[in-house]
Every structure is written in structure tokens, then in C-alpha cells.
Amino acid sequence: MIEIIIEFSRYFVALLFGTGVAVTFAGMPRTRKNYLVYGIFAVIVFMFQLLSMDMGYGYNI
């Protein structure tokens, strides 16, 4: 169980970093609203990834 939590947290940090780099290169203005939209977008993408993955443990999340 702890391995799964570590894997998911590592993936989420990598997702945040990757989208953060993409947003920086795109030239997004640094406002509170844009940070909020960026964070919500990253969480939604992470949730879609979790819902669509097959973990290989005999069940789907």
C-alpha cells in the first residue's frame, strides 16, 4: 500500500513540474486566478489518469 502512495505522489509531482514548465514557456501571466486554474487543471488531469489506469493488481481504480 505504501508503494502505491509513493508511486502516485511521485507521479503527481512530476505532473506538476511538467505542466509548470509548459506554462512558464507558454508565457502565462502570474496571477492568483491563473495559479488556481493551473492547479485545478493539474488535479483533474491526475484524477483522469488514475481513473483510466490499470494497476496490474487484479482491479481497476
C-alpha positions in Angstrom: 0.0 0.0 0.0 2.8 2.4 0.9 4.4 1.7 -2.5 1.3 2.7 -4.3 1.1 6.0 -2.4 4.8 6.7 -3.1 4.3 6.0 -6.8 1.2 8.2 -7.1 2.8 11.1 -5.2 5.9 10.8 -7.4 3.8 10.9 -10.5 1.8 13.9 -9.2 4.9 15.9 -8.5 6.3 15.0 -12.0 2.9 16.1 -13.5 3.0 19.4 -11.6 6.6 20.0 -12.6 5.9 19.2 -16.3 2.8 21.3 -16.5 4.6 24.1 -14.6 7.4 24.2 -17.1 5.0 24.2 -20.0 3.0 27.1 -18.5 6.2 29.0 -18.0 7.3 28.5 -21.6 3.8 29.5 -22.8 4.2 32.8 -21.0 1.2 32.7 -18.6 0.9 35.8 -16.6 1.5 35.2 -12.9 -1.8 36.0 -11.3 -3.7 34.3 -8.5 -6.5 33.3 -10.8 -4.1 31.7 -13.3 -2.4 29.7 -10.4 -5.8 28.5 -9.3 -6.8 27.4 -12.8 -3.4 25.7 -13.3 -3.7 23.8 -10.0 -7.3 22.6 -10.7 -6.3 21.6 -14.2 -3.3 19.5 -12.9 -5.6 17.8 -10.3 -8.2 17.0 -12.9 -5.6 15.5 -15.3 -4.2 13.5 -12.4 -7.7 12.2 -11.5 -8.4 11.2 -15.1 -5.1 9.4 -15.2 -5.9 7.5 -12.0 -9.4 6.5 -13.3 -8.1 5.3 -16.6 -5.1 3.2 -15.4 -5.0 -0.5 -14.8 -2.7 -1.0 -11.9 -2.0 -4.7 -12.6 -3.1 -5.8 -9.1 -6.3 -7.5 -10.4 -8.6 -4.5 -10.1 -9.1 -1.1 -11.6 -9.2 2.1 -9.7 
